[in-house]
Amino acid sequence: MKQILKDDKVVIDLHIEQLLETTVGMNSTDILEYQLDVFRNTLEQYKNKPGQKLIFIHGKGEGVLRHALIHELNYKYKHFRYQDASFREYGYGATQVTIRN
């Protein structure tokens, strides 16, 4: 998993081709679960850094990954703030999460 530090933000690209060399033998459910694992692990990694901004690039597509991320944030990570990331910097397909105590 590549994390890019940009200004004070950590940028994580959740496109599967950025996470794995190959998806041979994986179906769409496996791929989504892998992407969500990367998302959860990243939140766990930074959960003790209040104010840290994480940008998750998920792309536009059909919105399946974005909806799954929002669901996780609303139910498992309620105390973190989230919003669409800067359209100018990331286009439509990114969500910014701010770590809070």
LINTA-V793534 format. One record per backbone hydrogen bond with DSSP energy under -1.0 kcal/mol. NH is the residue of the N-H (numbers start at 1). CO is the residue of the C=O. If there is no record, write none. Layout:
# LINTA-V793534
((NH CO) (NH CO))
This chain:
# LINTA-V793534
((4 11) (6 9) (9 6) (10 53) (11 4) (12 55) (14 57) (18 15) (20 16) (26 23) (31 27) (32 28) (33 29) (34 30) (35 31) (36 32) (37 33) (38 34) (39 35) (40 36) (41 37) (42 38) (43 39) (44 40) (45 41) (46 42) (49 46) (51 99) (52 49) (54 97) (55 10) (56 95) (57 12) (58 93) (59 93) (63 60) (67 63) (68 64) (69 65) (70 66) (71 67) (72 68) (73 69) (74 70) (75 71) (76 72) (77 72) (80 77) (81 98) (83 96) (85 94) (90 86) (91 87) (95 56) (96 83) (97 54) (98 81) (99 52))
